[in-house]
Amino acid sequence: MRYAMAIDTLKCVGCSDCVVACQTENNVPIGYCRDWITETVDGTYPQLEIELRSERCNHCETAPCVRCCPTGASQIVDGGIVIVEHDECIGCGACIESCPYEARYTHPEGYVDKCTFCLHRVKEGLQPACVAACPTKCMYFGDIDDPNSEISHMLKTRKQKTLAPEAGTNPHIFYLI
Amino acid sequence: MKEELIISGRNLPHIDPHLSLWHWPISLYLFLGGLAAGILFFAALVTLFRKEEKYLGAVKYATIIPPIALSVGLLALLYDLTHLWYAWRLYMVIRIESPMSWGAWTLLLVTPISFLWMISYFKEYFPNWKWQQGVWNYASIAIDFINKYKRVMAWILVPSTIILGIYTGILLSAFNARPLWNNSILGPLFLTSGLSTGAAAIIVLSKSHDERRMFSMIDLVLIGIELFLITHMLMGMLAGSQVQLEASELLLGGEFTVAFWVFVIILGLAFPAVLEIFELIGYKVPAVIPALLVLLGGMIFRFIMVDAGQITRYLY
């Protein structure tokens, strides 16, 4: 089993519902966020192309945060999800420094926090809050080891990219382009 | 052509607009850790060669610094932890892949030895103290006991101080997300810089002309190696990928250029090297001046690397 997310940049309108859904679901403190919207504009006027991306932790296969963590608080659990065990985190910041996506932050309570793919929801068979809330249904979450899952189908049929693959992280958020 | 990149709905403290999570406590610690490692390395080496009488500054006077430097450095590190009460978790596990884990365990070994080393000279620091009276008699016995194991401590210190010195660099170079840090030269470079500052501290505290001359020579060689390593680090970046080119730009024309070239390269390395050469060929130069410049340059180097490294990142 290997969980991953595919996000259709052609369907995303950048409404930030995923951001708010995550903040609500996970009690993210005010001023912080586990996911965010990036907007890139390519080209020169009048030939402009906009790409909207909902970004978050990439749940990397070779996660630098897990490698650099001195206590093992950052770890990969079943399904390839990268999590931080709050009671093992000392707040040294090594994982924040090591993340090419800057997807982690220090929670006001001291430990380091980030996207968990809504592990508590996934365990109950639900979709992550961001995926469930998306009004354009542009996000697909599921098991890429299962050839019959919706996400496997999307990745087989659509052109795609990952962010900074040159960082050697083998990210598991795919952007359909 | 990429015209614009907007990240909306995100303004994380210490992360946006660019990473600035690690501040002066980390830079100060990296400097003090390297300095302590340098002094203890030379003290151990002098002891193993049985030259204690000749190089008293290295074994007796300069070794007052490491326990203080390591204590201040460790306090700075603890101050920097945001989940402080869980710090004991560091010592629940040995993580071979994590340089910080290596450092934590090495410090657990080196710090107590640095204290024992200082304590072993207490009777010589305070010869007129009432060492024979009451409770002080027991202290005296303990000090004699420590002195018996001086060579054992020296044998432990030689490898462990090298690990401590090199780890201060590897701690940063292990972060592949920060292109300025992510080069394999940084470990040896910080080790050399630490040894150089250690030699400089010994020069400042030494009372013998011969010893100052000897450590000026050692320092000169170390400065040469350091300049060589810095050149190679920059060459490697200039021959690297786009992210490394942008990282080197910070030191070669960008934000940190003046600080790096004026305070680190010229005042911290080149100028003290010239002064030391003048001194060695017979001109009268107070040995303390190049030594203090080396110490100051070493500290500024750590501050620049920590601050500049966090700005560099992968672009996508």
Boltz contact constraints between the chains, C-beta under 6 A:
constraints:
  - contact:
      token1: [A, 16]
      token2: [B, 9]
      max_distance: 6.0
  - contact:
      token1: [A, 19]
      token2: [B, 9]
      max_distance: 6.0
  - contact:
      token1: [A, 33]
      token2: [B, 10]
      max_distance: 6.0
  - contact:
      token1: [A, 36]
      token2: [B, 7]
      max_distance: 6.0
  - contact:
      token1: [A, 36]
      token2: [B, 9]
      max_distance: 6.0
  - contact:
      token1: [A, 36]
      token2: [B, 10]
      max_distance: 6.0
  - contact:
      token1: [A, 37]
      token2: [B, 8]
      max_distance: 6.0
  - contact:
      token1: [A, 37]
      token2: [B, 9]
      max_distance: 6.0
  - contact:
      token1: [A, 38]
      token2: [B, 7]
      max_distance: 6.0
  - contact:
      token1: [A, 39]
      token2: [B, 6]
      max_distance: 6.0
  - contact:
      token1: [A, 40]
      token2: [B, 5]
      max_distance: 6.0
  - contact:
      token1: [A, 41]
      token2: [B, 3]
      max_distance: 6.0
  - contact:
      token1: [A, 41]
      token2: [B, 4]
      max_distance: 6.0
  - contact:
      token1: [A, 42]
      token2: [B, 2]
      max_distance: 6.0
  - contact:
      token1: [A, 64]
      token2: [B, 176]
      max_distance: 6.0
  - contact:
      token1: [A, 67]
      token2: [B, 97]
      max_distance: 6.0
  - contact:
      token1: [A, 68]
      token2: [B, 98]
      max_distance: 6.0
  - contact:
      token1: [A, 69]
      token2: [B, 98]
      max_distance: 6.0
  - contact:
      token1: [A, 70]
      token2: [B, 90]
      max_distance: 6.0
  - contact:
      token1: [A, 70]
      token2: [B, 95]
      max_distance: 6.0
  - contact:
      token1: [A, 70]
      token2: [B, 98]
      max_distance: 6.0
  - contact:
      token1: [A, 70]
      token2: [B, 100]
      max_distance: 6.0
  - contact:
      token1: [A, 70]
      token2: [B, 101]
      max_distance: 6.0
  - contact:
      token1: [A, 71]
      token2: [B, 89]
      max_distance: 6.0
  - contact:
      token1: [A, 71]
      token2: [B, 90]
      max_distance: 6.0
  - contact:
      token1: [A, 72]
      token2: [B, 93]
      max_distance: 6.0
  - contact:
      token1: [A, 88]
      token2: [B, 89]
      max_distance: 6.0
  - contact:
      token1: [A, 89]
      token2: [B, 83]
      max_distance: 6.0
  - contact:
      token1: [A, 90]
      token2: [B, 81]
      max_distance: 6.0
  - contact:
      token1: [A, 90]
      token2: [B, 83]
      max_distance: 6.0
  - contact:
      token1: [A, 90]
      token2: [B, 86]
      max_distance: 6.0
  - contact:
      token1: [A, 90]
      token2: [B, 87]
      max_distance: 6.0
  - contact:
      token1: [A, 90]
      token2: [B, 89]
      max_distance: 6.0
  - contact:
      token1: [A, 91]
      token2: [B, 81]
      max_distance: 6.0
  - contact:
      token1: [A, 91]
      token2: [B, 82]
      max_distance: 6.0
  - contact:
      token1: [A, 91]
      token2: [B, 83]
      max_distance: 6.0
  - contact:
      token1: [A, 92]
      token2: [B, 81]
      max_distance: 6.0
  - contact:
      token1: [A, 93]
      token2: [B, 21]
      max_distance: 6.0
  - contact:
      token1: [A, 94]
      token2: [B, 100]
      max_distance: 6.0
  - contact:
      token1: [A, 96]
      token2: [B, 21]
      max_distance: 6.0
  - contact:
      token1: [A, 97]
      token2: [B, 175]
      max_distance: 6.0
  - contact:
      token1: [A, 98]
      token2: [B, 175]
      max_distance: 6.0
  - contact:
      token1: [A, 98]
      token2: [B, 177]
      max_distance: 6.0
  - contact:
      token1: [A, 99]
      token2: [B, 177]
      max_distance: 6.0
  - contact:
      token1: [A, 100]
      token2: [B, 177]
      max_distance: 6.0
  - contact:
      token1: [A, 100]
      token2: [B, 314]
      max_distance: 6.0
  - contact:
      token1: [A, 102]
      token2: [B, 15]
      max_distance: 6.0
  - contact:
      token1: [A, 105]
      token2: [B, 12]
      max_distance: 6.0
  - contact:
      token1: [A, 105]
      token2: [B, 15]
      max_distance: 6.0
  - contact:
      token1: [A, 106]
      token2: [B, 82]
      max_distance: 6.0
  - contact:
      token1: [A, 110]
      token2: [B, 82]
      max_distance: 6.0
  - contact:
      token1: [A, 110]
      token2: [B, 83]
      max_distance: 6.0
  - contact:
      token1: [A, 111]
      token2: [B, 83]
      max_distance: 6.0
  - contact:
      token1: [A, 163]
      token2: [B, 316]
      max_distance: 6.0
  - contact:
      token1: [A, 164]
      token2: [B, 314]
      max_distance: 6.0
  - contact:
      token1: [A, 164]
      token2: [B, 316]
      max_distance: 6.0
  - contact:
      token1: [A, 167]
      token2: [B, 314]
      max_distance: 6.0
